[in-house]
Amino acid sequence: MNMQIALGSRGHQAGLPEWLGGRLLRPLGAVLAMGLAFGLLWVALPEADALPDGAANGQLVHWQDVGHDWLLVVEPGSQELVVYDANDGRPLGRFGADDGLPPVQSIRGQGALVAVSGAGRQARWLKLPELELVSR
């Protein structure tokens, strides 16, 4: 077999013109392969803010400063915010409607502030370590 003839006819696959068979299909195949790989990764990878099993999103904030190491936790049953000592697990306080908070559904920390959110209500902000409501 003449190698020059075999190599020269390679771009004419299944009777397609050279511009379509060689120059268009190969890059198009690479783009499709990358798109398929991206799609599989998108489905397989967890969300960026996903938490380990058993931890609900927006239910826990760990806060530290020089004299404090606290875990702030949403208690779904009472819809209150419970503050624990992170070192020994001792409860330090409970905060809810009597303290001016909405029925607590989620929390998020931002520096020395914690945003407390309830259903359909604007977040209320607590200043740490005082645990006092602040306007923001």
Number of C-alpha atoms within 10 A of each C-alpha: 5 6 7 8 9 9 9 9 10 12 16 14 12 8 8 11 12 14 11 13 16 15 12 11 12 12 11 11 11 11 12 12 12 12 12 12 11 12 11 11 11 11 9 9 8 10 9 6 8 10 12 8 6 6 10 12 13 17 17 20 18 15 20 15 11 5 7 13 16 22 20 25 20 25 16 13 7 11 18 23 25 17 22 19 17 16 10 9 11 11 14 12 12 15 18 16 12 8 12 11 20 21 20 25 18 24 22 19 18 11 11 14 19 21 16 25 20 16 11 7 10 11 19 20 22 20 16 17 15 8 16 12 17 10 7 7
